[in-house]
Amino acid sequence: MPPPDLSTANPPRRFVVAYLAGHGIGPEVTAAASRTLAGLGRAHGFVVDELHPAFDTEALTRSGHHLPAATRSATASADAVLVAGDTAPTLDGLRADLDLGARVTRVLDETGELTAFAPLRDEAVEWTVERAVAAARRSSGRLTSVGVSDAWTAVVDRHADRHPGVELAHVPLREALRRLAAGSAGVVVSERAVGDAVADAPLLAGRRRLVATGQLSADGPGLFAPAQTTASDLAGQGVADPSPILLATALMLTEGLGRQAAGEALEESLAAALRASRRPADQLGAGVASTTREFVDAVLGLLQSTRRDTEFALGAAR
């Protein structure tokens, strides 16, 4: 008797991702993210259906509007939205359309990684804290809380008590900013009143880091992007650094699509590829010594060695 056809018994999970490339190096780095996601999907048992709506200056050229109705519709229907850079003013209109309740910032440098959560509105405090506690439990088991009110402290304590494996520390803002600058903060959750300061701290530290941002929704698509602009004189030369958007892609996988193992494998592979480039530590993320495609090749080649997941679906496309 032939073996059962597991490809039909366990079809891969499908996700819809809307890519917003914009101008400059945007089309090149979003193409790198698309190729990386396809490789991850083959390894981890999921498929990404892509939407590529016109956005920003590209949309203005085509339709006379930076954020046309078709683009708004495409992003609303997606499971997640990946943007080439988070500095475009057009993003303000998109953020207003989406039901975004929390912000998450992911940082990668030579000291490791850190992740910072903060609610964007009062109604999202509970689920933001719960997501931060869950993220801490998945990683180091340590959570740092930054707040200015007794009510905030009580909320974080209550959620942390539900996860006995999480070690919680409440620290004042000044100490939190020092830890963020040092790169040793792990997972941080901050009260809305100080959320902007905590989110901006990694960008103000005195060394090069990869920083990705996300705005999360409890029941709709999240918005993810590298913390950089797409404007560059390298556009069209095939040498744009894809590492910032690959970090944003990893963040999208873990916090937007619930594919924890795939996101962690991508981030580990990205870090390994950056180390292999043998650049000085203070130049991390400053530009790879290869073409965009060659760097993605290196990241994809490292994926198998970084896999230790339980997400892989039998019968997924290989």
Secondary structure, DSSP 4 states (H G I P E B T S, - for coil): -PPP-HHHHSPPEEEEEEEE--STTHHHHHHHHHHHHHHHHHHHTEEEEEE----THHHHHHHS-SS-HHHHHHHHHSSEEEES-S--TTHHHHHHHS---EEEEEEEETTEEEEEEEESSGGGHHHHHHHHHHHHHHTTSEEEEE-SSHHHHHHHHHHHHT-TT-EEEEE-HHHHHHHHHHT---EEEE-HHHHHHHHHHHHHSSS--EEEEEEE-SSS-EEEEESS----TTTTTT----HHHHHHHHHIIIIIS--HHHHHHHHHHHHHHHHHTT--GGGTTS--SS-HHHHHHHHHHHHHHH---S-PPTT---
